[in-house]
Amino acid sequence: MKRRSVLTSLTAAAAALALPVLAKGALPPVQVFKNPSCGCCGAWVEHMLAAGFSVTVTEVDDTSVARRKYGLPDRLGSCHTAVVAGYVVEGHVPANDVKKLLAMKPVAVGLAVPGMPVGSPGMEMGSRKDPYQVLLVAKDGRERVFSNYN
Protein backbone atom coordinates (compact mmCIF):
# COMPACT_ATOMS: atom_id res chain seq x y z
CA MET A 1 0.00 0.00 0.00
CA LYS A 2 2.80 2.40 0.82
CA ARG A 3 4.46 1.81 -2.57
CA ARG A 4 1.21 2.63 -4.37
CA SER A 5 0.83 5.80 -2.33
CA VAL A 6 4.35 6.93 -3.22
CA LEU A 7 3.80 6.18 -6.91
CA THR A 8 0.49 8.04 -6.90
CA SER A 9 2.13 11.05 -5.23
CA LEU A 10 4.99 11.04 -7.72
CA THR A 11 2.61 10.79 -10.65
CA ALA A 12 0.49 13.65 -9.31
CA ALA A 13 3.58 15.79 -8.74
CA ALA A 14 4.88 15.10 -12.27
CA ALA A 15 1.49 15.96 -13.76
CA ALA A 16 1.32 19.21 -11.79
CA LEU A 17 4.79 20.21 -12.98
CA ALA A 18 3.90 19.38 -16.58
CA LEU A 19 0.69 21.45 -16.65
CA PRO A 20 2.35 24.77 -17.55
CA VAL A 21 4.29 23.06 -20.34
CA LEU A 22 1.18 21.35 -21.67
CA ALA A 23 -0.86 24.53 -21.49
CA LYS A 24 1.82 26.52 -23.30
CA GLY A 25 2.10 23.85 -26.01
CA ALA A 26 -1.65 23.85 -26.58
CA LEU A 27 -1.47 26.67 -29.14
CA PRO A 28 0.06 25.91 -32.53
CA PRO A 29 3.08 27.95 -33.65
CA VAL A 30 2.62 31.04 -35.78
CA GLN A 31 4.86 31.79 -38.79
CA VAL A 32 4.90 35.51 -39.65
CA PHE A 33 6.13 37.02 -42.92
CA LYS A 34 6.91 40.71 -42.49
CA ASN A 35 9.03 43.50 -43.87
CA PRO A 36 12.14 44.07 -41.72
CA SER A 37 11.43 47.79 -41.35
CA CYS A 38 7.80 47.47 -40.23
CA GLY A 39 7.37 48.38 -36.56
CA CYS A 40 3.65 47.70 -36.32
CA CYS A 41 4.23 44.11 -37.47
CA GLY A 42 6.68 43.65 -34.61
CA ALA A 43 4.08 45.02 -32.21
CA TRP A 44 1.53 42.49 -33.53
CA VAL A 45 4.07 39.70 -32.99
CA GLU A 46 4.43 40.91 -29.37
CA HIS A 47 0.61 40.82 -29.05
CA MET A 48 0.56 37.19 -30.23
CA LEU A 49 3.41 36.23 -27.88
CA ALA A 50 1.57 37.84 -24.94
CA ALA A 51 -1.50 35.75 -25.87
CA GLY A 52 0.52 32.54 -25.52
CA PHE A 53 1.48 31.78 -29.11
CA SER A 54 5.02 30.88 -30.13
CA VAL A 55 6.00 32.97 -33.12
CA THR A 56 8.68 32.65 -35.78
CA VAL A 57 9.34 35.67 -37.97
CA THR A 58 10.59 35.52 -41.54
CA GLU A 59 11.61 38.88 -42.91
CA VAL A 60 10.71 39.40 -46.55
CA ASP A 61 10.72 42.39 -48.88
CA ASP A 62 7.29 41.59 -50.32
CA THR A 63 4.58 39.99 -48.16
CA SER A 64 2.28 39.55 -51.15
CA VAL A 65 4.35 36.51 -52.18
CA ALA A 66 3.38 34.70 -48.95
CA ARG A 67 -0.21 35.95 -49.23
CA ARG A 68 -0.56 34.47 -52.73
CA LYS A 69 1.22 31.25 -51.77
CA TYR A 70 -1.35 30.59 -49.05
CA GLY A 71 -4.37 31.61 -51.14
CA LEU A 72 -5.38 34.96 -49.69
CA PRO A 73 -6.65 37.51 -52.25
CA ASP A 74 -4.46 40.63 -52.54
CA ARG A 75 -7.49 42.88 -52.03
CA LEU A 76 -7.55 41.70 -48.40
CA GLY A 77 -3.87 42.43 -47.84
CA SER A 78 -2.20 44.21 -44.99
CA CYS A 79 1.38 44.71 -43.88
CA HIS A 80 2.15 41.17 -42.68
CA THR A 81 0.96 37.64 -43.37
CA ALA A 82 0.97 34.83 -40.83
CA VAL A 83 0.21 31.13 -41.02
CA VAL A 84 -1.08 29.09 -38.08
CA ALA A 85 -2.39 25.52 -38.21
CA GLY A 86 -2.90 25.80 -41.98
CA TYR A 87 -4.84 29.08 -41.75
CA VAL A 88 -3.70 32.45 -43.07
CA VAL A 89 -3.90 35.34 -40.62
CA GLU A 90 -3.54 38.57 -42.56
CA GLY A 91 -2.86 41.85 -40.82
CA HIS A 92 -3.72 43.04 -37.34
CA VAL A 93 -6.10 40.25 -36.31
CA PRO A 94 -6.61 40.08 -32.52
CA ALA A 95 -5.19 36.95 -30.87
CA ASN A 96 -8.60 36.07 -29.42
CA ASP A 97 -10.01 35.86 -32.94
CA VAL A 98 -7.16 33.54 -33.94
CA LYS A 99 -7.95 31.35 -30.92
CA LYS A 100 -11.65 31.37 -31.86
CA LEU A 101 -10.77 30.35 -35.44
CA LEU A 102 -8.63 27.48 -34.17
CA ALA A 103 -11.42 26.28 -31.87
CA MET A 104 -14.09 26.48 -34.62
CA LYS A 105 -11.91 24.88 -37.33
CA PRO A 106 -13.97 26.18 -40.27
CA VAL A 107 -13.18 25.17 -43.83
CA ALA A 108 -11.58 28.47 -44.82
CA VAL A 109 -8.39 30.16 -45.97
CA GLY A 110 -8.24 32.15 -42.74
CA LEU A 111 -8.79 35.59 -41.23
CA ALA A 112 -7.95 39.05 -42.51
CA VAL A 113 -7.96 42.62 -41.29
CA PRO A 114 -7.32 44.54 -44.52
CA GLY A 115 -5.31 47.72 -44.23
CA MET A 116 -3.94 48.90 -40.92
CA PRO A 117 -6.81 50.15 -38.72
CA VAL A 118 -5.79 52.34 -35.80
CA GLY A 119 -6.51 50.64 -32.49
CA SER A 120 -6.12 47.09 -33.78
CA PRO A 121 -3.37 44.99 -32.13
CA GLY A 122 -0.03 46.46 -33.12
CA MET A 123 -1.63 49.68 -34.38
CA GLU A 124 -2.32 51.29 -31.01
CA MET A 125 -2.17 55.10 -31.03
CA GLY A 126 -3.18 56.36 -27.62
CA SER A 127 -6.90 56.17 -26.97
CA ARG A 128 -7.90 56.37 -30.65
CA LYS A 129 -9.66 53.25 -31.91
CA ASP A 130 -11.10 53.22 -35.40
CA PRO A 131 -13.84 50.68 -36.12
CA TYR A 132 -12.75 47.63 -38.12
CA GLN A 133 -13.84 44.13 -39.02
CA VAL A 134 -12.07 40.79 -38.95
CA LEU A 135 -13.07 38.85 -42.06
CA LEU A 136 -13.31 35.08 -42.45
CA VAL A 137 -12.06 34.26 -45.94
CA ALA A 138 -13.59 31.25 -47.69
CA LYS A 139 -11.67 28.94 -50.01
CA ASP A 140 -13.36 30.62 -53.01
CA GLY A 141 -12.03 34.03 -51.88
CA ARG A 142 -15.34 35.37 -50.63
CA GLU A 143 -15.40 36.80 -47.15
CA ARG A 144 -17.86 37.37 -44.35
CA VAL A 145 -17.59 39.27 -41.09
CA PHE A 146 -16.05 37.17 -38.32
CA SER A 147 -15.82 39.93 -35.66
CA ASN A 148 -16.63 43.62 -35.39
CA TYR A 149 -14.60 46.12 -33.38
CA ASN A 150 -16.05 49.57 -32.75
Backbone as ProteinMPNN parsed JSONL, in Angstrom:
{"seq_chain_A": "MKRRSVLTSLTAAAAALALPVLAKGALPPVQVFKNPSCGCCGAWVEHMLAAGFSVTVTEVDDTSVARRKYGLPDRLGSCHTAVVAGYVVEGHVPANDVKKLLAMKPVAVGLAVPGMPVGSPGMEMGSRKDPYQVLLVAKDGRERVFSNYN", "coords_chain_A": {"N_chain_A": [[0.819, -1.202, 0.0], [1.94, 1.235, 0.746], [3.853, 1.651, -1.256], [2.235, 2.045, -3.512], [1.007, 4.42, -2.778], [3.188, 6.181, -2.75], [3.924, 6.075, -5.455], [1.577, 7.107, -6.611], [1.636, 9.701, -5.551], [4.017, 10.665, -6.702], [3.336, 10.557, -9.409], [1.212, 12.39, -9.467], [2.599, 14.702, -8.726], [4.395, 14.966, -10.89], [2.572, 15.367, -12.97], [1.439, 17.803, -12.174], [3.657, 19.492, -12.393], [4.028, 19.373, -15.12], [1.832, 20.653, -16.211], [2.0, 23.554, -16.809], [3.711, 23.423, -19.04], [2.273, 21.809, -20.815], [-0.009, 23.399, -21.156], [1.095, 25.669, -22.374], [2.004, 24.563, -24.743], [-0.321, 24.085, -26.041], [-1.267, 25.826, -27.967], [-0.891, 26.216, -31.455], [2.155, 26.85, -33.351], [3.008, 30.068, -34.77], [3.782, 31.359, -37.897], [5.235, 34.169, -39.166], [5.335, 36.451, -41.833], [7.019, 39.269, -42.634], [7.938, 42.67, -43.392], [11.248, 43.807, -42.853], [11.513, 46.426, -41.871], [9.154, 47.182, -40.706], [7.486, 48.407, -38.014], [4.951, 48.161, -36.781], [4.231, 45.579, -37.36], [5.997, 44.118, -35.817], [5.003, 44.842, -33.329], [2.52, 43.564, -33.437], [3.381, 40.917, -33.444], [4.419, 40.817, -30.831], [1.997, 41.09, -29.457], [0.782, 38.641, -30.123], [2.6, 36.852, -28.921], [2.236, 37.576, -26.224], [-0.294, 36.579, -25.895], [0.129, 33.925, -25.721], [1.011, 32.435, -27.888], [3.601, 30.808, -29.77], [5.981, 32.297, -31.834], [7.451, 32.587, -35.008], [9.45, 34.589, -36.996], [9.783, 35.553, -40.329], [11.614, 37.562, -42.302], [10.795, 39.435, -45.088], [10.932, 41.07, -48.285], [8.62, 41.494, -49.739], [5.467, 40.951, -48.825], [3.302, 40.061, -50.244], [3.925, 37.843, -51.717], [3.923, 35.651, -49.931], [1.25, 35.857, -49.15], [-0.124, 35.247, -51.542], [0.864, 32.658, -51.977], [-0.378, 31.221, -49.944], [-3.023, 31.503, -50.585], [-4.601, 33.811, -50.129], [-6.576, 36.488, -51.201], [-5.213, 39.389, -52.796], [-6.606, 41.791, -52.449], [-7.391, 41.79, -49.85], [-5.216, 42.331, -48.392], [-2.632, 43.283, -46.016], [-0.071, 44.55, -43.903], [1.464, 42.429, -42.983], [1.738, 38.853, -43.15], [0.573, 35.899, -41.744], [0.819, 32.43, -40.804], [-0.947, 29.85, -39.322], [-1.567, 26.732, -38.07], [-2.365, 25.875, -40.625], [-4.039, 27.896, -41.466], [-4.364, 31.169, -42.871], [-3.458, 34.241, -41.477], [-4.051, 37.403, -41.844], [-2.726, 40.548, -41.469], [-3.657, 42.813, -38.786], [-5.022, 41.056, -36.878], [-6.813, 40.328, -33.943], [-5.524, 38.326, -31.246], [-7.394, 36.796, -29.817], [-9.353, 36.327, -31.724], [-7.949, 34.675, -33.451], [-7.589, 32.47, -31.798], [-10.273, 31.75, -31.5], [-10.89, 31.054, -34.154], [-9.216, 28.797, -34.417], [-10.43, 27.102, -32.58], [-12.977, 26.765, -33.706], [-12.441, 25.673, -36.217], [-13.148, 26.126, -39.057], [-13.845, 25.392, -42.55], [-11.812, 27.103, -44.385], [-9.787, 29.76, -45.788], [-8.662, 31.575, -44.008], [-8.257, 34.306, -41.674], [-8.651, 37.877, -42.004], [-7.613, 41.235, -41.604], [-7.959, 43.774, -43.45], [-5.819, 46.412, -44.616], [-4.616, 48.793, -42.211], [-5.927, 49.299, -39.511], [-6.29, 51.829, -37.072], [-5.869, 51.259, -33.651], [-6.226, 48.555, -33.701], [-4.616, 45.41, -32.771], [-1.219, 46.046, -32.4], [-1.369, 48.357, -33.794], [-1.835, 50.432, -32.077], [-2.586, 53.69, -30.99], [-2.483, 55.721, -28.733], [-5.543, 56.648, -27.216], [-7.167, 56.435, -29.383], [-9.333, 54.582, -31.407], [-10.199, 53.179, -34.254], [-13.107, 51.933, -35.951], [-13.238, 48.535, -37.065], [-13.279, 45.477, -39.0], [-12.892, 41.962, -38.633], [-12.344, 39.603, -41.034], [-13.6, 36.497, -42.21], [-12.22, 34.389, -44.489], [-13.251, 32.59, -47.208], [-12.588, 29.517, -49.021], [-13.094, 30.014, -51.695], [-12.444, 32.631, -51.933], [-14.312, 34.502, -51.202], [-15.6, 36.609, -48.582], [-16.746, 36.932, -45.173], [-18.054, 38.678, -42.338], [-16.343, 38.1, -39.405], [-15.712, 39.114, -36.881], [-16.551, 42.168, -35.232], [-15.201, 45.329, -34.44], [-15.61, 48.182, -32.626]], "CA_chain_A": [[0.0, 0.0, 0.0], [2.803, 2.405, 0.821], [4.458, 1.813, -2.569], [1.209, 2.63, -4.372], [0.829, 5.796, -2.329], [4.348, 6.932, -3.22], [3.8, 6.182, -6.907], [0.487, 8.042, -6.9], [2.125, 11.047, -5.231], [4.992, 11.039, -7.716], [2.607, 10.788, -10.652], [0.487, 13.654, -9.313], [3.584, 15.793, -8.742], [4.877, 15.096, -12.268], [1.486, 15.96, -13.755], [1.318, 19.214, -11.79], [4.789, 20.206, -12.977], [3.896, 19.38, -16.578], [0.689, 21.452, -16.654], [2.348, 24.77, -17.55], [4.292, 23.064, -20.337], [1.183, 21.349, -21.673], [-0.864, 24.533, -21.487], [1.82, 26.523, -23.305], [2.097, 23.852, -26.008], [-1.652, 23.854, -26.582], [-1.474, 26.666, -29.142], [0.064, 25.913, -32.533], [3.079, 27.946, -33.649], [2.624, 31.043, -35.784], [4.865, 31.792, -38.789], [4.903, 35.509, -39.648], [6.125, 37.015, -42.915], [6.911, 40.71, -42.492], [9.031, 43.499, -43.871], [12.143, 44.07, -41.721], [11.431, 47.788, -41.355], [7.799, 47.47, -40.23], [7.367, 48.38, -36.563], [3.645, 47.697, -36.316], [4.234, 44.111, -37.475], [6.677, 43.654, -34.611], [4.076, 45.024, -32.209], [1.525, 42.49, -33.534], [4.073, 39.701, -32.987], [4.431, 40.905, -29.368], [0.611, 40.815, -29.052], [0.565, 37.19, -30.229], [3.414, 36.228, -27.875], [1.571, 37.835, -24.944], [-1.497, 35.747, -25.873], [0.524, 32.537, -25.515], [1.48, 31.776, -29.109], [5.017, 30.885, -30.129], [6.004, 32.973, -33.122], [8.684, 32.647, -35.781], [9.337, 35.674, -37.97], [10.593, 35.517, -41.537], [11.608, 38.885, -42.907], [10.713, 39.402, -46.553], [10.724, 42.39, -48.877], [7.286, 41.591, -50.317], [4.576, 39.993, -48.158], [2.276, 39.553, -51.154], [4.35, 36.51, -52.178], [3.375, 34.705, -48.949], [-0.207, 35.949, -49.227], [-0.56, 34.475, -52.726], [1.224, 31.248, -51.766], [-1.351, 30.592, -49.052], [-4.371, 31.607, -51.138], [-5.383, 34.961, -49.692], [-6.646, 37.508, -52.251], [-4.464, 40.626, -52.542], [-7.49, 42.885, -52.028], [-7.555, 41.702, -48.396], [-3.872, 42.428, -47.845], [-2.204, 44.213, -44.99], [1.384, 44.713, -43.882], [2.148, 41.165, -42.684], [0.962, 37.642, -43.367], [0.968, 34.829, -40.83], [0.206, 31.13, -41.019], [-1.077, 29.09, -38.076], [-2.385, 25.517, -38.214], [-2.896, 25.804, -41.977], [-4.837, 29.083, -41.753], [-3.696, 32.446, -43.072], [-3.904, 35.34, -40.617], [-3.539, 38.572, -42.561], [-2.861, 41.845, -40.823], [-3.72, 43.037, -37.341], [-6.104, 40.25, -36.308], [-6.614, 40.077, -32.516], [-5.195, 36.949, -30.868], [-8.604, 36.072, -29.42], [-10.015, 35.857, -32.937], [-7.164, 33.539, -33.94], [-7.95, 31.345, -30.922], [-11.649, 31.37, -31.86], [-10.773, 30.353, -35.443], [-8.626, 27.481, -34.167], [-11.417, 26.283, -31.871], [-14.088, 26.48, -34.623], [-11.915, 24.884, -37.334], [-13.965, 26.181, -40.271], [-13.179, 25.174, -43.826], [-11.576, 28.475, -44.821], [-8.392, 30.165, -45.974], [-8.241, 32.15, -42.744], [-8.793, 35.589, -41.232], [-7.952, 39.053, -42.515], [-7.964, 42.623, -41.294], [-7.32, 44.54, -44.519], [-5.313, 47.724, -44.226], [-3.94, 48.9, -40.919], [-6.812, 50.149, -38.718], [-5.787, 52.34, -35.798], [-6.505, 50.643, -32.492], [-6.122, 47.094, -33.785], [-3.371, 44.989, -32.126], [-0.026, 46.46, -33.119], [-1.635, 49.682, -34.379], [-2.324, 51.293, -31.007], [-2.169, 55.098, -31.032], [-3.185, 56.36, -27.624], [-6.902, 56.17, -26.971], [-7.899, 56.368, -30.649], [-9.66, 53.248, -31.907], [-11.099, 53.222, -35.401], [-13.841, 50.678, -36.123], [-12.75, 47.628, -38.117], [-13.841, 44.13, -39.019], [-12.074, 40.788, -38.949], [-13.074, 38.854, -42.056], [-13.315, 35.084, -42.451], [-12.061, 34.256, -45.939], [-13.589, 31.245, -47.69], [-11.669, 28.942, -50.013], [-13.358, 30.616, -53.008], [-12.028, 34.028, -51.882], [-15.343, 35.371, -50.635], [-15.4, 36.805, -47.153], [-17.863, 37.366, -44.345], [-17.594, 39.269, -41.085], [-16.053, 37.166, -38.324], [-15.818, 39.934, -35.665], [-16.63, 43.624, -35.386], [-14.596, 46.124, -33.379], [-16.048, 49.574, -32.754]], "C_chain_A": [[0.86, 1.262, 0.0], [3.447, 2.701, -0.54], [3.483, 2.492, -3.538], [0.995, 4.106, -4.034], [1.962, 6.697, -2.829], [4.262, 7.127, -4.729], [2.696, 7.159, -7.313], [0.923, 9.471, -6.653], [3.115, 11.539, -6.274], [4.311, 11.356, -9.048], [1.859, 12.116, -10.604], [1.442, 14.837, -9.37], [4.103, 16.03, -10.158], [3.823, 15.753, -13.153], [1.338, 17.448, -13.452], [2.449, 20.042, -12.383], [4.662, 20.331, -14.484], [2.776, 20.281, -17.079], [1.078, 22.746, -17.358], [2.927, 24.485, -18.927], [3.205, 22.628, -21.302], [0.297, 22.511, -22.093], [-0.193, 25.428, -22.522], [1.89, 25.878, -24.685], [0.76, 23.651, -26.687], [-1.912, 24.683, -27.835], [-0.448, 26.331, -30.216], [0.981, 27.109, -32.797], [2.565, 28.82, -34.794], [3.876, 31.415, -36.579], [4.446, 33.118, -39.397], [5.882, 35.92, -40.742], [5.928, 38.526, -42.86], [8.121, 41.406, -43.065], [9.928, 43.853, -42.684], [12.009, 45.465, -41.128], [10.065, 48.136, -40.756], [7.7, 47.304, -38.714], [6.036, 47.85, -36.07], [3.535, 46.175, -36.407], [4.904, 43.503, -36.246], [5.792, 43.778, -33.386], [2.982, 43.954, -32.235], [2.133, 41.16, -33.088], [4.105, 39.687, -31.46], [3.042, 40.605, -28.8], [0.34, 39.308, -29.074], [1.368, 36.429, -29.17], [2.746, 36.386, -26.509], [0.316, 36.976, -24.786], [-1.163, 34.257, -25.757], [0.977, 31.787, -26.748], [3.006, 31.811, -29.161], [5.049, 31.404, -31.565], [7.396, 32.915, -33.73], [8.473, 33.7, -36.861], [10.299, 35.43, -39.124], [10.492, 36.883, -42.184], [11.709, 38.763, -44.42], [10.512, 40.824, -47.064], [9.284, 42.594, -49.339], [6.382, 40.529, -49.696], [3.51, 39.428, -49.093], [2.641, 38.17, -51.696], [3.783, 35.441, -51.242], [1.857, 34.681, -49.021], [-0.733, 35.1, -50.382], [-0.29, 32.981, -52.545], [0.162, 30.526, -50.938], [-2.801, 30.86, -49.438], [-5.222, 32.762, -50.664], [-5.387, 36.018, -50.792], [-5.91, 38.793, -51.851], [-5.35, 41.759, -52.029], [-7.708, 42.898, -50.515], [-6.223, 41.878, -47.674], [-3.684, 43.487, -46.782], [-0.68, 44.234, -45.013], [2.147, 43.443, -43.511], [1.169, 40.01, -42.885], [1.486, 36.582, -42.419], [0.246, 33.547, -41.217], [0.212, 30.399, -39.678], [-2.033, 27.93, -38.324], [-3.058, 25.435, -39.586], [-3.778, 26.978, -42.378], [-3.937, 30.29, -41.983], [-4.306, 33.437, -42.083], [-3.246, 36.588, -41.185], [-3.795, 39.845, -41.778], [-3.057, 41.763, -39.32], [-4.926, 42.354, -36.694], [-5.828, 40.051, -34.811], [-6.386, 38.594, -32.217], [-6.428, 36.156, -30.464], [-9.389, 35.58, -30.626], [-9.272, 34.674, -33.545], [-7.501, 32.301, -33.109], [-9.356, 30.834, -31.245], [-11.655, 30.59, -33.177], [-10.263, 28.929, -35.222], [-9.595, 26.556, -33.446], [-12.553, 25.858, -32.806], [-13.683, 25.55, -35.76], [-12.797, 24.932, -38.586], [-13.144, 25.804, -41.504], [-13.03, 26.564, -44.432], [-10.096, 28.683, -45.081], [-7.857, 30.727, -44.658], [-8.938, 33.455, -42.438], [-7.985, 36.733, -41.815], [-8.518, 40.326, -41.907], [-7.247, 43.451, -42.356], [-6.882, 45.922, -44.022], [-4.643, 47.667, -42.87], [-4.766, 49.795, -39.995], [-6.201, 50.546, -37.365], [-6.587, 51.722, -34.654], [-6.524, 49.132, -32.541], [-4.784, 46.684, -33.15], [-2.146, 45.304, -32.988], [-0.158, 47.842, -33.729], [-2.198, 50.647, -33.335], [-1.729, 52.697, -31.14], [-2.946, 55.843, -29.958], [-4.566, 55.76, -27.441], [-7.725, 56.036, -28.257], [-8.097, 54.914, -31.078], [-10.659, 53.397, -33.037], [-11.86, 51.901, -35.495], [-13.217, 49.846, -37.248], [-13.412, 46.275, -37.971], [-12.741, 43.111, -39.272], [-12.925, 39.955, -39.896], [-12.631, 37.391, -42.077], [-13.317, 34.897, -43.958], [-12.285, 32.794, -46.333], [-12.573, 30.787, -48.729], [-11.875, 29.548, -51.397], [-13.016, 32.115, -53.029], [-13.073, 34.982, -51.35], [-15.121, 35.497, -49.131], [-16.709, 37.186, -46.475], [-17.287, 37.891, -43.04], [-17.48, 38.179, -40.019], [-16.218, 37.871, -36.972], [-15.867, 41.405, -36.046], [-15.969, 44.286, -34.188], [-14.964, 47.573, -33.622], [-15.366, 50.453, -31.731]], "O_chain_A": [[0.536, 2.241, -0.673], [3.571, 3.861, -0.932], [3.86, 3.395, -4.285], [0.824, 4.935, -4.928], [1.729, 7.822, -3.27], [4.503, 8.227, -5.227], [2.864, 7.942, -8.247], [0.621, 10.361, -7.449], [3.062, 12.698, -6.686], [4.677, 12.315, -9.727], [1.866, 12.877, -11.572], [1.137, 15.857, -9.988], [4.236, 17.178, -10.582], [4.146, 16.598, -13.988], [1.137, 18.256, -14.359], [2.227, 21.168, -12.828], [5.143, 21.304, -15.065], [2.764, 20.644, -18.255], [0.534, 23.027, -18.426], [2.665, 25.223, -19.877], [3.205, 23.023, -22.468], [-0.104, 22.601, -23.254], [-0.849, 25.896, -23.452], [1.839, 26.58, -25.694], [0.7, 23.106, -27.789], [-2.706, 24.276, -28.683], [0.737, 26.178, -29.917], [0.621, 28.249, -32.5], [1.804, 28.377, -35.654], [4.909, 31.748, -35.997], [3.419, 33.195, -40.071], [7.095, 35.761, -40.602], [4.809, 39.016, -43.018], [9.192, 40.815, -43.207], [9.417, 44.169, -41.609], [12.367, 45.664, -39.967], [9.849, 49.275, -40.343], [7.815, 46.194, -38.196], [5.984, 47.163, -35.05], [2.823, 45.555, -35.617], [4.438, 42.501, -35.704], [5.822, 42.92, -32.504], [2.557, 43.482, -31.18], [1.466, 40.366, -32.426], [3.844, 38.648, -30.852], [2.926, 39.938, -27.771], [-0.263, 38.768, -28.146], [0.868, 35.466, -28.588], [2.695, 35.436, -25.728], [-0.092, 36.678, -23.663], [-2.065, 33.422, -25.7], [1.298, 30.602, -26.657], [3.626, 32.743, -28.649], [4.243, 30.997, -32.402], [8.393, 33.162, -33.053], [7.453, 33.706, -37.55], [11.477, 35.137, -38.918], [9.405, 37.314, -42.57], [12.586, 38.083, -44.954], [9.983, 41.678, -46.353], [8.778, 43.716, -49.337], [6.513, 39.344, -50.002], [2.88, 38.421, -48.771], [1.759, 37.408, -52.091], [3.228, 34.442, -51.702], [1.244, 33.616, -48.96], [-1.677, 34.328, -50.213], [-1.114, 32.145, -52.914], [-0.158, 29.367, -51.199], [-3.715, 30.486, -48.703], [-6.446, 32.711, -50.78], [-4.323, 36.41, -51.271], [-5.984, 39.225, -50.7], [-4.892, 42.599, -51.255], [-8.158, 43.9, -49.96], [-6.12, 41.604, -46.478], [-4.455, 44.44, -46.664], [-0.072, 43.959, -46.048], [3.362, 43.383, -43.705], [-0.048, 40.173, -42.8], [2.695, 36.386, -42.301], [-0.798, 33.575, -41.868], [1.232, 30.336, -38.992], [-3.174, 28.133, -38.739], [-4.195, 24.975, -39.694], [-4.221, 27.047, -43.524], [-2.879, 30.416, -41.366], [-5.52, 33.462, -41.882], [-2.044, 36.803, -41.029], [-4.937, 40.179, -41.463], [-2.678, 40.787, -38.672], [-5.745, 43.004, -36.044], [-4.726, 39.646, -34.442], [-6.979, 37.723, -32.853], [-6.503, 34.958, -30.739], [-10.024, 34.527, -30.562], [-9.896, 33.767, -34.095], [-7.678, 31.211, -33.654], [-9.595, 29.627, -31.26], [-12.347, 29.579, -33.297], [-10.811, 27.973, -35.772], [-9.583, 25.347, -33.68], [-13.041, 24.732, -32.718], [-14.485, 24.735, -36.216], [-13.156, 23.883, -39.122], [-11.916, 25.886, -41.5], [-13.998, 27.137, -44.932], [-9.258, 27.89, -44.652], [-6.745, 30.402, -44.241], [-10.062, 33.693, -42.878], [-6.793, 36.592, -42.088], [-9.726, 40.473, -41.722], [-6.075, 43.795, -42.196], [-7.498, 46.508, -43.131], [-4.163, 46.618, -42.44], [-4.366, 50.925, -39.715], [-5.674, 49.712, -36.629], [-7.817, 51.672, -34.69], [-6.806, 48.484, -31.533], [-3.9, 47.528, -33.003], [-2.052, 44.885, -34.142], [0.839, 48.437, -34.138], [-2.944, 51.567, -33.67], [-0.532, 52.863, -31.37], [-3.941, 56.51, -30.242], [-4.749, 54.544, -27.5], [-8.864, 55.569, -28.214], [-7.153, 54.124, -31.106], [-11.829, 53.705, -32.806], [-11.312, 50.854, -35.153], [-12.734, 50.383, -38.244], [-14.026, 45.97, -36.948], [-11.794, 43.359, -40.017], [-14.078, 39.641, -39.6], [-11.442, 37.088, -41.976], [-14.302, 35.211, -44.626], [-11.599, 31.891, -45.854], [-11.795, 31.588, -49.248], [-10.937, 29.595, -52.194], [-13.268, 32.792, -54.025], [-12.773, 36.143, -51.074], [-14.538, 34.619, -48.495], [-17.641, 37.686, -47.105], [-16.152, 37.575, -42.686], [-18.429, 37.433, -39.776], [-16.788, 37.31, -36.037], [-15.296, 41.824, -37.053], [-16.155, 43.853, -33.051], [-14.674, 48.131, -34.68], [-15.614, 51.658, -31.689]]}, "name": "protein", "num_of_chains": 1, "seq": "MKRRSVLTSLTAAAAALALPVLAKGALPPVQVFKNPSCGCCGAWVEHMLAAGFSVTVTEVDDTSVARRKYGLPDRLGSCHTAVVAGYVVEGHVPANDVKKLLAMKPVAVGLAVPGMPVGSPGMEMGSRKDPYQVLLVAKDGRERVFSNYN"}
